Amino acid sequence: MKEIGVRELKNRASSIIRSVRQDRAEYIITYRGRPAAHLVPIEQEAAGQEAWAELERLSQEVSARWQSDKSAAELLDETRR
């Protein structure tokens, strides 16, 4: 499995995604030398659809329980100051 830095991913995104899609390559994405993400191919289109459906379900669950008057983006922005 290849390791690449986030800057290299940014600079070579198209060729890396092509490698993942066509060659089934897997990458560990690093940030400042430490693993930050794992880029892997989706095995089947159905698996991808299941993942999106799960993300949508989780989004609805979070929205239903959201108690703040501020959006998540606003709260994150406040923590970055």
N, CA, C and O atoms as a GROMACS GRO file, in nm:
protein
  324
    1MET      N    1   0.084  -0.116   0.000
    1MET     CA    2   0.000   0.000   0.000
    1MET      C    3   0.090   0.124   0.000
    1MET      O    4   0.186   0.132   0.076
    2LYS      N    5   0.056   0.218  -0.086
    2LYS     CA    6   0.138   0.337  -0.101
    2LYS      C    7   0.100   0.443   0.001
    2LYS      O    8  -0.017   0.456   0.038
    3GLU      N    9   0.199   0.519   0.045
    3GLU     CA   10   0.176   0.634   0.132
    3GLU      C   11   0.204   0.759   0.052
    3GLU      O   12   0.306   0.770  -0.015
    4ILE      N   13   0.112   0.856   0.059
    4ILE     CA   14   0.135   0.984  -0.007
    4ILE      C   15   0.090   1.096   0.086
    4ILE      O   16  -0.003   1.080   0.166
    5GLY      N   17   0.156   1.206   0.075
    5GLY     CA   18   0.120   1.323   0.154
    5GLY      C   19   0.000   1.394   0.095
    5GLY      O   20  -0.030   1.380  -0.023
    6VAL      N   21  -0.066   1.471   0.178
    6VAL     CA   22  -0.185   1.542   0.133
    6VAL      C   23  -0.151   1.640   0.020
    6VAL      O   24  -0.233   1.660  -0.070
    7ARG      N   25  -0.034   1.701   0.023
    7ARG     CA   26   0.005   1.793  -0.085
    7ARG      C   27   0.020   1.718  -0.217
    7ARG      O   28  -0.024   1.767  -0.321
    8GLU      N   29   0.082   1.600  -0.213
    8GLU     CA   30   0.096   1.521  -0.335
    8GLU      C   31  -0.041   1.477  -0.385
    8GLU      O   32  -0.066   1.477  -0.506
    9LEU      N   33  -0.130   1.440  -0.294
    9LEU     CA   34  -0.266   1.404  -0.334
    9LEU      C   35  -0.333   1.520  -0.406
    9LEU      O   36  -0.397   1.501  -0.510
   10LYS      N   37  -0.317   1.640  -0.353
   10LYS     CA   38  -0.375   1.758  -0.415
   10LYS      C   39  -0.319   1.778  -0.555
   10LYS      O   40  -0.394   1.806  -0.649
   11ASN      N   41  -0.189   1.765  -0.570
   11ASN     CA   42  -0.124   1.790  -0.698
   11ASN      C   43  -0.151   1.682  -0.802
   11ASN      O   44  -0.149   1.709  -0.922
   12ARG      N   45  -0.175   1.560  -0.756
   12ARG     CA   46  -0.191   1.448  -0.848
   12ARG      C   47  -0.326   1.379  -0.835
   12ARG      O   48  -0.338   1.260  -0.868
   13ALA      N   49  -0.427   1.450  -0.789
   13ALA     CA   50  -0.557   1.388  -0.758
   13ALA      C   51  -0.612   1.304  -0.873
   13ALA      O   52  -0.655   1.191  -0.852
   14SER      N   53  -0.613   1.358  -0.993
   14SER     CA   54  -0.671   1.285  -1.107
   14SER      C   55  -0.602   1.152  -1.132
   14SER      O   56  -0.668   1.050  -1.148
   15SER      N   57  -0.469   1.153  -1.134
   15SER     CA   58  -0.398   1.027  -1.162
   15SER      C   59  -0.411   0.929  -1.047
   15SER      O   60  -0.415   0.808  -1.069
   16ILE      N   61  -0.416   0.978  -0.925
   16ILE     CA   62  -0.431   0.888  -0.810
   16ILE      C   63  -0.569   0.824  -0.810
   16ILE      O   64  -0.582   0.703  -0.788
   17ILE      N   65  -0.673   0.903  -0.834
   17ILE     CA   66  -0.809   0.847  -0.840
   17ILE      C   67  -0.819   0.747  -0.955
   17ILE      O   68  -0.883   0.642  -0.940
   18ARG      N   69  -0.757   0.777  -1.068
   18ARG     CA   70  -0.757   0.684  -1.181
   18ARG      C   71  -0.691   0.553  -1.140
   18ARG      O   72  -0.740   0.445  -1.174
   19SER      N   73  -0.580   0.560  -1.067
   19SER     CA   74  -0.510   0.441  -1.020
   19SER      C   75  -0.598   0.360  -0.925
   19SER      O   76  -0.601   0.237  -0.932
   20VAL      N   77  -0.669   0.427  -0.837
   20VAL     CA   78  -0.759   0.358  -0.744
   20VAL      C   79  -0.871   0.289  -0.821
   20VAL      O   80  -0.904   0.173  -0.796
   21ARG      N   81  -0.928   0.363  -0.916
   21ARG     CA   82  -1.041   0.309  -0.991
   21ARG      C   83  -0.999   0.195  -1.085
   21ARG      O   84  -1.063   0.090  -1.086
   22GLN      N   85  -0.893   0.215  -1.162
   22GLN     CA   86  -0.856   0.118  -1.264
   22GLN      C   87  -0.769   0.005  -1.211
   22GLN      O   88  -0.788  -0.111  -1.247
   23ASP      N   89  -0.674   0.038  -1.124
   23ASP     CA   90  -0.578  -0.061  -1.077
   23ASP      C   91  -0.611  -0.116  -0.939
   23ASP      O   92  -0.541  -0.204  -0.888
   24ARG      N   93  -0.720  -0.064  -0.879
   24ARG     CA   94  -0.762  -0.107  -0.745
   24ARG      C   95  -0.654  -0.075  -0.641
   24ARG      O   96  -0.641  -0.145  -0.541
   25ALA      N   97  -0.577   0.031  -0.666
   25ALA     CA   98  -0.470   0.071  -0.574
   25ALA      C   99  -0.530   0.127  -0.445
   25ALA      O  100  -0.641   0.178  -0.444
   26GLU      N  101  -0.454   0.116  -0.338
   26GLU     CA  102  -0.494   0.171  -0.209
   26GLU      C  103  -0.384   0.265  -0.162
   26GLU      O  104  -0.265   0.239  -0.184
   27TYR      N  105  -0.423   0.372  -0.097
   27TYR     CA  106  -0.328   0.472  -0.049
   27TYR      C  107  -0.355   0.507   0.096
   27TYR      O  108  -0.470   0.512   0.140
   28ILE      N  109  -0.248   0.530   0.171
   28ILE     CA  110  -0.257   0.592   0.303
   28ILE      C  111  -0.221   0.738   0.280
   28ILE      O  112  -0.111   0.768   0.233
   29ILE      N  113  -0.311   0.828   0.312
   29ILE     CA  114  -0.287   0.970   0.296
   29ILE      C  115  -0.230   1.022   0.428
   29ILE      O  116  -0.287   1.000   0.534
   30THR      N  117  -0.116   1.091   0.420
   30THR     CA  118  -0.053   1.141   0.541
   30THR      C  119  -0.062   1.293   0.547
   30THR      O  120  -0.068   1.361   0.445
   31TYR      N  121  -0.063   1.343   0.668
   31TYR     CA  122  -0.060   1.486   0.693
   31TYR      C  123   0.053   1.509   0.792
   31TYR      O  124   0.049   1.462   0.905
   32ARG      N  125   0.153   1.582   0.748
   32ARG     CA  126   0.273   1.605   0.828
   32ARG      C  127   0.338   1.474   0.873
   32ARG      O  128   0.386   1.461   0.985
   33GLY      N  129   0.338   1.378   0.781
   33GLY     CA  130   0.404   1.252   0.806
   33GLY      C  131   0.325   1.149   0.885
   33GLY      O  132   0.371   1.037   0.906
   34ARG      N  133   0.205   1.187   0.928
   34ARG     CA  134   0.123   1.093   1.008
   34ARG      C  135   0.000   1.050   0.927
   34ARG      O  136  -0.060   1.133   0.859
   35PRO      N  137  -0.038   0.923   0.933
   35PRO     CA  138  -0.156   0.876   0.859
   35PRO      C  139  -0.280   0.956   0.898
   35PRO      O  140  -0.308   0.978   1.016
   36ALA      N  141  -0.355   0.998   0.796
   36ALA     CA  142  -0.476   1.076   0.819
   36ALA      C  143  -0.599   1.013   0.753
   36ALA      O  144  -0.711   1.032   0.800
   37ALA      N  145  -0.578   0.939   0.645
   37ALA     CA  146  -0.692   0.880   0.574
   37ALA      C  147  -0.645   0.757   0.497
   37ALA      O  148  -0.526   0.737   0.472
   38HIS      N  149  -0.742   0.677   0.460
   38HIS     CA  150  -0.716   0.555   0.383
   38HIS      C  151  -0.804   0.563   0.259
   38HIS      O  152  -0.926   0.563   0.269
   39LEU      N  153  -0.742   0.571   0.142
   39LEU     CA  154  -0.814   0.581   0.015
   39LEU      C  155  -0.818   0.443  -0.048
   39LEU      O  156  -0.714   0.387  -0.083
   40VAL      N  157  -0.937   0.390  -0.063
   40VAL     CA  158  -0.955   0.256  -0.119
   40VAL      C  159  -1.064   0.258  -0.224
   40VAL      O  160  -1.152   0.344  -0.219
   41PRO      N  161  -1.061   0.166  -0.320
   41PRO     CA  162  -1.166   0.160  -0.421
   41PRO      C  163  -1.296   0.105  -0.362
   41PRO      O  164  -1.294   0.022  -0.271
   42ILE      N  165  -1.406   0.153  -0.414
   42ILE     CA  166  -1.535   0.095  -0.378
   42ILE      C  167  -1.548  -0.034  -0.456
   42ILE      O  168  -1.533  -0.035  -0.578
   43GLU      N  169  -1.575  -0.140  -0.387
   43GLU     CA  170  -1.575  -0.273  -0.450
   43GLU      C  171  -1.685  -0.288  -0.555
   43GLU      O  172  -1.661  -0.346  -0.662
   44GLN      N  173  -1.802  -0.239  -0.526
   44GLN     CA  174  -1.912  -0.249  -0.620
   44GLN      C  175  -1.994  -0.122  -0.610
   44GLN      O  176  -1.993  -0.054  -0.507
   45GLU      N  177  -2.066  -0.091  -0.716
   45GLU     CA  178  -2.150   0.028  -0.712
   45GLU      C  179  -2.254   0.018  -0.602
   45GLU      O  180  -2.287   0.118  -0.538
   46ALA      N  181  -2.306  -0.101  -0.579
   46ALA     CA  182  -2.405  -0.120  -0.472
   46ALA      C  183  -2.346  -0.084  -0.337
   46ALA      O  184  -2.415  -0.026  -0.252
   47ALA      N  185  -2.220  -0.119  -0.315
   47ALA     CA  186  -2.156  -0.085  -0.188
   47ALA      C  187  -2.149   0.066  -0.172
   47ALA      O  188  -2.168   0.118  -0.062
   48GLY      N  189  -2.121   0.136  -0.280
   48GLY     CA  190  -2.118   0.282  -0.275
   48GLY      C  191  -2.254   0.340  -0.245
   48GLY      O  192  -2.266   0.436  -0.169
   49GLN      N  193  -2.356   0.283  -0.305
   49GLN     CA  194  -2.492   0.330  -0.280
   49GLN      C  195  -2.532   0.304  -0.135
   49GLN      O  196  -2.599   0.387  -0.073
   50GLU      N  197  -2.492   0.191  -0.082
   50GLU     CA  198  -2.521   0.160   0.059
   50GLU      C  199  -2.450   0.260   0.151
   50GLU      O  200  -2.508   0.304   0.251
   51ALA      N  201  -2.327   0.296   0.118
   51ALA     CA  202  -2.253   0.393   0.199
   51ALA      C  203  -2.322   0.528   0.198
   51ALA      O  204  -2.336   0.592   0.302
   52TRP      N  205  -2.366   0.574   0.081
   52TRP     CA  206  -2.437   0.703   0.072
   52TRP      C  207  -2.568   0.697   0.149
   52TRP      O  208  -2.605   0.794   0.214
   53ALA      N  209  -2.640   0.585   0.140
   53ALA     CA  210  -2.765   0.571   0.214
   53ALA      C  211  -2.740   0.579   0.364
   53ALA      O  212  -2.818   0.641   0.437
   54GLU      N  213  -2.633   0.516   0.411
   54GLU     CA  214  -2.599   0.522   0.553
   54GLU      C  215  -2.563   0.664   0.595
   54GLU      O  216  -2.603   0.708   0.702
   55LEU      N  217  -2.487   0.735   0.511
   55LEU     CA  218  -2.454   0.874   0.542
   55LEU      C  219  -2.580   0.960   0.549
   55LEU      O  220  -2.592   1.046   0.636
   56GLU      N  221  -2.673   0.938   0.460
   56GLU     CA  222  -2.800   1.013   0.462
   56GLU      C  223  -2.878   0.982   0.590
   56GLU      O  224  -2.934   1.072   0.652
   57ARG      N  225  -2.881   0.856   0.629
   57ARG     CA  226  -2.951   0.817   0.752
   57ARG      C  227  -2.888   0.885   0.873
   57ARG      O  228  -2.958   0.938   0.959
   58LEU      N  229  -2.755   0.884   0.879
   58LEU     CA  230  -2.685   0.949   0.989
   58LEU      C  231  -2.709   1.100   0.990
   58LEU      O  232  -2.723   1.161   1.096
   59SER      N  233  -2.713   1.159   0.872
   59SER     CA  234  -2.741   1.302   0.862
   59SER      C  235  -2.878   1.336   0.920
   59SER      O  236  -2.894   1.434   0.991
   60GLN      N  237  -2.976   1.254   0.888
   60GLN     CA  238  -3.111   1.276   0.941
   60GLN      C  239  -3.115   1.257   1.092
   60GLN      O  240  -3.185   1.331   1.162
   61GLU      N  241  -3.041   1.159   1.142
   61GLU     CA  242  -3.036   1.135   1.287
   61GLU      C  243  -2.972   1.253   1.360
   61GLU      O  244  -3.022   1.297   1.463
   62VAL      N  245  -2.862   1.303   1.306
   62VAL     CA  246  -2.796   1.419   1.368
   62VAL      C  247  -2.888   1.540   1.362
   62VAL      O  248  -2.901   1.612   1.461
   63SER      N  249  -2.953   1.563   1.249
   63SER     CA  250  -3.044   1.677   1.235
   63SER      C  251  -3.158   1.670   1.334
   63SER      O  252  -3.199   1.773   1.390
   64ALA      N  253  -3.211   1.552   1.356
   64ALA     CA  254  -3.324   1.536   1.448
   64ALA      C  255  -3.284   1.566   1.593
   64ALA      O  256  -3.367   1.608   1.673
   65ARG      N  257  -3.157   1.544   1.626
   65ARG     CA  258  -3.111   1.564   1.764
   65ARG      C  259  -3.038   1.697   1.784
   65ARG      O  260  -2.994   1.726   1.895
   66TRP      N  261  -3.024   1.777   1.678
   66TRP     CA  262  -2.948   1.902   1.686
   66TRP      C  263  -3.018   1.999   1.780
   66TRP      O  264  -3.136   2.027   1.763
   67GLN      N  265  -2.945   2.050   1.878
   67GLN     CA  266  -3.006   2.135   1.980
   67GLN      C  267  -2.958   2.279   1.975
   67GLN      O  268  -3.012   2.363   2.048
   68SER      N  269  -2.863   2.311   1.896
   68SER     CA  270  -2.808   2.446   1.891
   68SER      C  271  -2.883   2.532   1.790
   68SER      O  272  -2.936   2.481   1.691
   69ASP      N  273  -2.887   2.661   1.816
   69ASP     CA  274  -2.944   2.756   1.719
   69ASP      C  275  -2.848   2.781   1.605
   69ASP      O  276  -2.887   2.830   1.499
   70LYS      N  277  -2.721   2.746   1.626
   70LYS     CA  278  -2.618   2.767   1.524
   70LYS      C  279  -2.599   2.640   1.443
   70LYS      O  280  -2.623   2.529   1.490
   71SER      N  281  -2.554   2.658   1.320
   71SER     CA  282  -2.525   2.543   1.235
   71SER      C  283  -2.392   2.482   1.276
   71SER      O  284  -2.314   2.543   1.348
   72ALA      N  285  -2.367   2.360   1.229
   72ALA     CA  286  -2.240   2.294   1.258
   72ALA      C  287  -2.125   2.375   1.201
   72ALA      O  288  -2.019   2.387   1.264
   73ALA      N  289  -2.143   2.432   1.083
   73ALA     CA  290  -2.038   2.513   1.021
   73ALA      C  291  -2.006   2.635   1.108
   73ALA      O  292  -1.890   2.670   1.125
   74GLU      N  293  -2.108   2.700   1.163
   74GLU     CA  294  -2.087   2.816   1.250
   74GLU      C  295  -2.011   2.776   1.377
   74GLU      O  296  -1.920   2.848   1.420
   75LEU      N  297  -2.048   2.664   1.436
   75LEU     CA  298  -1.980   2.618   1.555
   75LEU      C  299  -1.834   2.584   1.528
   75LEU      O  300  -1.747   2.616   1.608
   76LEU      N  301  -1.808   2.518   1.416
   76LEU     CA  302  -1.669   2.486   1.379
   76LEU      C  303  -1.590   2.613   1.356
   76LEU      O  304  -1.474   2.622   1.397
   77ASP      N  305  -1.651   2.711   1.291
   77ASP     CA  306  -1.584   2.837   1.265
   77ASP      C  307  -1.543   2.904   1.397
   77ASP      O  308  -1.434   2.960   1.407
   78GLU      N  309  -1.629   2.898   1.496
   78GLU     CA  310  -1.599   2.957   1.624
   78GLU      C  311  -1.480   2.890   1.695
   78GLU      O  312  -1.402   2.956   1.762
   79THR      N  313  -1.468   2.759   1.678
   79THR     CA  314  -1.358   2.687   1.743
   79THR      C  315  -1.225   2.714   1.675
   79THR      O  316  -1.120   2.695   1.736
   80ARG      N  317  -1.228   2.760   1.550
   80ARG     CA  318  -1.104   2.785   1.475
   80ARG      C  319  -1.046   2.923   1.502
   80ARG      O  320  -0.936   2.954   1.456
   81ARG      N  321  -1.115   3.005   1.572
   81ARG     CA  322  -1.067   3.141   1.599
   81ARG      C  323  -0.966   3.145   1.708
   81ARG      O  324  -0.916   3.252   1.742
   0.00000   0.00000   0.00000
